[in-house]
Amino acid sequence: MGLSGGLSALPLRRAQAQSRAESLRVLTEGAPNSFDPIGPGVNRYAIELHWNAYDRLLRFGTVERPDGTLSYDYFTLEGELAERWEVSEGGRAITLFLRPDARFHDGSPVTAEDVKWSLDRMVSLPIGRAQFATGSMTGTEQFTVLDARSIRITTPRPDRFTLPNLALAQPVIFNARIARAHATEADPWAAEWLRTNVAGGGAFRLDSHTPGQSLLLSRNDEWKSGPLPAFRRVLWQVVPSAQSRRISLERGDADLVQDLLPQDAVSMREEGKVKVVGVPMTGAFHFIGMNNALPPFDNVKVRQAIAYALPYRQMFEAALFSRGAPLFGGTAGEAEGTLFPQPLGYDTDPARARALLAEAGLPDGFETTFSFDLSLATVAEPVALLVQEALGKAGIRVTINKVPGGQLGTLLEKKAVPFFYESSAAYLAPADYFFRIFYHGPTRWNFGSYDNAEFKALVERTRFLPEGAEYDADVKRMIALAKQEVPIILLWQPALDTGMQKNVEGYKYLFHRMLDMRTLKRS
């Protein structure tokens, strides 16, 4: 009896072990607020779902970082749903050829008509249209079906951002038949239905969803756009408490935890119970903004004075435990290469700060408020206190303004905040793209309300300028102006800290900072 019972238990143990090996449990602080990649107010957790449940035409390549972790490679493009593409001699026409074996989750083939509908949707809804415009795609007439497996994109002129745009998070390819079935006259792009449903063909299917609590995904065994993922199932659970997420990981209840606090990342790495991967976030940056349209921040000497007064190393340690890449220090006044963000050339120099204030006609300083959004309080509050203390020594009397969570963006849209702490990120890598988004124009993303005639001309000139010596010279001039006129003060690129069990491998850093479940495996 005992022998028989022991033998009968073996298959069960094997089944349990196999189930555990093929399942991944992920914990995050928040949950997707929409399943639609270009839905209004879509949050970053939504990216994690549609990145894994949908395919795109193209994807960025992969490189290995010095520490052995994987990262996306902006400068290399690969086919995802498109097995290949051709660019015309003049550069204005791009023809993409679809994989013949690509299928949606319902088993139907992916056709050029599905691609056409999906791209048309991108340029017809506000968020998608704004993003695609950066790649000269603004109208549905630019997307032409050639046959069932090929589609042509035509642009007014050659644009080096057209192809990278196809590899971003938003331009997913929908099952047009299913989506159209849920469209209405008032909602021709099925936005309401796609907000809570998936109509894709990506590596994972969404099996169930409890809003604000959990999602259960299963592997799409018919996925052809890349190597089949190692995990058959992913249980994604929302645990708002950072302490609870850490405890679950250290107990072995969770396999991977996102959104680690910097202090937890430091102590967990020192203790060595689990693996912690920290990657400086490419394109992401934290900064101190000064509204250049409001006095006294319209005076470049005032902005330079503040840049020299700040206690950068103390702020970096207090806010992020020095986890990330600093954007202070470096060479002052001139470009170090053509990549941006780069260190602005400022370091703590109180005497120089006071001298610049005197040159600006403010030897006794001035009064101002320093605002931050309470949703960033963990990082922003220690920075605010150190800013208040350091500027006080230079005669600048700072009152800290804690803005209710989610409201600072509205105030920045109105250009109503003089002095503040904020963070943002650029999806595309070239410096001229960064400057076009964050240093140019009337939008909220021009955080400093920077308005310099030479800079504006350079931004417009480099938009379609081919890469080469002339382009590099213009970019270096823009970097020099950003350093000299300091419309915003770049602080650092924070590290993205992710904790995982030691037997979880294949983690890949992506430009949108969310998890690629497709590359993960258990050793």
N, C-alpha and C positions, 0 to 999 in steps of 0.2 A: 504493500500500500504506500509506504513512505517512498520507495523507489519510483513507483508509478507516478505519485504526486510530484516528485522532484522533476521527473522527465517532462511531465505535462506542463510544468511551469516554464521550462526553457524557451519554447516558442513565444510565450507571452513576454518574457524578459527581452528576447531578441526584438520583438515587435515594438516594445516600449523604447528600447535603445535606438532602433531605426527611426521611430517617429521623432524622437528628440533630436537625432542627428539631422533630420530633414526639416525641422521646424526652427523658426527664428522668432524670438520675442523681443520686441523693440519698445522702449519707453520714451515718450516725449513730453515736454511741458504743455504743449497746446495741441489742438486738433484742427483738421481742415475746416474752414468755414464755407467752402464751396468746392464742388468737383469740376467746375468750369475754369480752365486756365486763364481766361480773360474776363471772368465775372467781375462785377463791381466790388471793390474792397477785398479782393481775394488775398489771403494771407500766405505766409511762407510754408505752412504745413500742407496747404493745398498743393503746392509744387511737388511735395514728396509723393503724394498720391498719383497725380497725373504724370509725373516723370516715369513711374513704374507701371502704370496701367495703360498708357498710350505710347505709340511710336511717333517719331518725327521723320521727315525725309532724310535729314543728315544728323550727324552727331560729331562732337569734337573727339579728337584722338586721345590717347592715354600716354602719359609719361611717368616714369618712376622718380620720386623725389629722393634727395640724398639720404633720408632716413628709411628708405625702402617702401614708404607708402605710395599709393597711386594718386595721380592728379590728372585732371583734364588738360589737354594741350590745345590752347586756343588757335595755334598756328597750323594745326593739322585737322583736316575734315575727313570724315569717313561716311560711307553710305549707311543708312539705317533701313528705312523702307525703300530708298533709292539704292539700287545696286551699282549705279554709275550715273555720271552726268557729263554733259558737254557744254562748253562755253563758246559762243560764236567768236569769229575773228575780231569783230568790233567790240566784243564784251557786253553787248546789250541784251543778248538772248541766252538763256540757260535752259537746256533741255535735260530733264530728269527721267530716268528709266526705272520703273518699279521692279522689285523682286517678283518673279512669276509665281512663287509659292507663298507669298504673304497672305495671311488670313486674319479676319477680325475674330473676336471672341465667339461670335455666333457661327463661325465656320465659313462665312461668305468671303469671297476674294476681295482684296484691296485693289481698287481700280483708280484710274486717273480721274474719274468723275468724283470719287470720294475726296481725292486730293484737291480738286478744283473747288468743291463745296467748302472744304475746310479752310483753304486759303482765301476764298471769297469772304468767308465769315470773319477771318482775321482783319481784313481791311474794312469791314462793314460795321464793326463794333469799336467803341472808343479806345479801349486799352490796346487791343490788337492793332488798330490803325496807327496809333502813336508809335508803337514799337516798329512795325513794318516800314513806317515812313523813314526810319533811320537807314533802311536799305533800299530806298527809292521804290517801294511797293505801296501804292496808295489807292489803286482802283481794280475792280474785278476784271476789267478788260485786259489786264496785264497777264492773266493766267489762262492759257489756251490748252485744251485737251487735243492731243494729236491722234492718239488711239487709246485702247484700253489700258495700256501699260506705260504711256509716256505723256508728259505734260511740259509745256514751255512757259517760262517766265520771261517777260520782256520789260526792260527798264528804259527810262528816257535817255540814260547815259550809263556808261560802265560805272559800277559802284562796288567797291571792295567790301561793303557791309551786307550785300544781298545774301550771299551764301552763308556767312555766319549767322544771320538772322534765322535761317531755316533750322539751325541746330539749337536754338534757345528753348527755354521751357515752354513758352506759350503756343507755338504753331504746331499743335498736335494734329494728327489725322483722325478724323471722326468717321465712323460708319454712317455715311450720309443717309442711307435708306432708313435706319433706325431714328436718327436725329430728325429727319424731315417728317417722320410720322408723328412727332410730338411738337412740331412747329404750328403756329397759328398765324392768322393775319396780323394780330397785334404783336406777335413774337416770332417773326419769320426765321430766326436763327436758333429756336428752341432753347433759349437761355434759361428759362425757368426750369425746364425738365433736366437740362444738362447740369444745372446747379446741384442736383441731388442724385444724378445717375451717371454711369460710365457707358460710353458707346465707342469702345476702342478695340485695339488688338495688341496691346503691349504685353510685356513678359509676365505680368501678373493680372489676374482677374480680381475684382472686388466681390467677395462672397457675401459679406454682411457688414453692417455699419450701425453702431449705436452712437448717435450724435454726441460729441463732446466726451466720449468715453473710450471707444475702441473701434478698430477696423480689422476684419479678417480677410487676408488675401491668399489666393492659391496660384500656383505656377500655371502658366499657359503652356501646356506641353507641345502645342503646335506653333510656338513662336519661332520665327525664322530670321529675325533681324539681328541675331547675335548668338553667342554660346548660351545654351539652356541654363538658367540659374540653378545653383546647387540646392537651394531651399525650395521644398514643395509648398510650404505654408509659412506665412508671416502673420503673427498676431501683434498688432500695433495697438498699444494701450497708452492712454493719456493719464499722466501722473503729474499734477501741477507742482507738487512739492519736490524741490531739488534734493532735499535730505532723503525723502522716501525713494526717489529714483536711485540714489547712491546706495542705499541699504539693499534694495532689490538686486542690484548688480553684484554687490559684494557677497550677498548670500547665495548667488548663483540662480536666483529666480528669473532674472532677465539676462538676455544675451548681449544686448547693446543698448546704451543709454545716450541719447542726444541731450544737448543743452546743459552740459556740465558747467557749474560755476567755476571761475578761475581758481579760487582757493581750493575747491574740491579736486580739480585737475592736478594741482601741485601736490596735495597730500596723498591722493590716491596713487600717483606715480611714485612717490617716495615709499609708500607702504608695499607696493608691488603685488597686491592680491589680484589685480586685474590689469588689462592693457589700456593705456590712455594714449590716444593719437591727437596731437595738437598741430594744426596747420594754420599759418597766417593766411587770412582770408584775402585772396587775390581780388583786387578791385574794390574791396570793402574798406571803409575808413571811418574813423571817429574824428570829430573836429570841433573847433570852437568857431562859431559863426559871428560875424559882425556886419550889420546892415550898413553897407557903404553909402546908402542914400540918406542916412540919418546922421546928424551931427552928434557927437564929434567923430563918429566912425567914418565920415566922409573924408577925413584927413589921413593921408597915408602914414604920416609920422605917428599918429595915435595908434594906428593898427600895428605898426612896427614896434612901438613902445610896449604894447600888450604882449606881442610875440616874444620880446626879450624878457618880460617880467615873469612869465609863467614858469612854475617849478616842474618841468616836464618829467624828470625821473621820479619825483615823489608822486606825481599824478599817475604815472604808468604803474608804479608799484601798488599804490592804494586802490586803483580801479581794477587792474587786471593781473595783479601779482606779476607784472612784467611779462605776461604771456602774449606774444604777438611780435610784430615788427615795428620798431619806432619810426616815426616820420619827423622827428626833431633831430637837430644836429645836421651834419652834412655840409655841403658847400654852399656858401651864401651867395645870392645874387646871380648865379649862372647855372645852366643845366648840367647835370651829370648823366649824359646819355639822353635817350629819347623816350624812356619809359616813365610813366606817371600813373599814380602818385609816387613821389620820391621825397626824401627829407628836404625840408624847405630852407635849411641853413640857419635856423634860429636855435639858440640854447639860452639857458638862464643867465641873464646879465642885468641885474637890478640897476646898476649905475647907468648903463646905456639906456635903459628904459626911462629913467628919470630925465636924462639929458634930452631924449627925443620928445618927451612931454613938454619940456621947457621950449624946445624949438617949435612945437606946435602951438605955443601960446597958452599952455595949460600947466604952468609950473606948480600950481597947487592941486592938480588933478581935476577930477569931476565925479559926479554921481551917476550911477547906472544900475540897471537890473540885469541879473544873469539867470536865464530861464533854462529849465530842462523838463522833459516829459517824465512823469512818475513811472511810466512803464520801463524806463531806463535807470531807475533810481539806484539799483545795486552798483552800477558803474558811475553814473552821473553825479550822485550826491557827494562822494568823496572828492571828485574833481571840482565840484562847485565850491566846497569848503576851502580847498587849497587855492583855487582862483581868488576867492574872496580875501584870504589871508595875504597872498603874494601881491595882489594889486593894491591892497590897503597900504602896504609898505611904500608903494610908489605914489600914494595920494589919491588913488582911484577908489572911491567908496562904493562897494558893491552890495546890493540887496538881492538875495537869492529868491527866485520865483519858481515854485514847484507847480508845474502845470498838470492838471488831471490827465490821467492816461489817455492817449489817443487824440488829445486836443492841440498839441503843439503844431502838428501839421497844418491844421486849419489856420492857426495864427501866422505861420510862415507863408501860407498861401496869400494872406492879406498883407504880407510884408510889414507886420505890426510888431515884430520883436527886434529890439536893438542888438542884443548880445545873448548868445545861447550855446548850449551843447547839443549836438545831434550826431547821427550816424547815417551812412548811406552806402550804396555800392553800385558799381558800373558792371553791366553784363559783358560788354565788349571791351577788348584790351587796348586798342590804340589810344595814344594820348590825345589826339585831336577829338576823338569821340568823348573822352572824359571831360575835356574842356567845353565841348559843345553842350553837354548836359549840365555841368555843375558851375560853369563860369560865364555863361552866356544866355541872353534872352530874358523874357519877363516871367518865366515860370518859377514855381516855388523851389525847383531844384537848383536854380542860381541862388544858392543860399546867402551869398554875400551881396546880392543885387549889384554885382560887379558890372561896370559900364565904362569900358576903355575903348576908344575908337581904334587904336592900333590892334588891340587884342581881338576885337570883333572882326576886323578885316582879315586877320590871320585865321580865325575860326572858319570864316566863310571860304577863304581861299583854299584851305587844306581839305575841305569836304570832299572834293573830287580830284585832288592833286595826286598823281601816281606816287607811290613810294619811291624814294631815291634821295639824292643829295639836297634837292630843293625842298622837298617835304621835310626832311630831317632838320634843315636850317630853320624852317618856320616853326616846327614843333619846339626846338630848343629856345627860340625867342619867346614862345608862349610860356614855357617853363620858367624862363628868366623873369618874365613879367609877373607870374604867379608868386615867385619868391620875393621879388622886390616890392610889389604892391600889396601882397598878402591880404587878399579880400576875405579869405577864411584861413584859419590856422589849423593845418593838418596835425593830428596828434600821433596816431598809430593805426596800424592795421591789426585788429584783434585776432587772436588765435581761435579757431573753431575746435573746441575740445570735445571729443567723443570717447566714451568709455565702453569697453567690450571685454567679454571673456577672452582668456588667452588663446583659446582654440578657434576664435572667430578671425578669419583672414579675408583679404580682398577688399578692405575698405578703400574707397576712392573719393577724394575731395573733388567737388564740383563747384562751378561758378555760382550756382544758386544756393550753395551751402547746405542743401538737404541730402538725404540718404539715397544712394543708388543700391537698391536691394539686389540688383541683377548680378553684381560682381562678388557678393559676399559668399563665403563658404565656411564650413567647419572642418578644421584639420583633424 
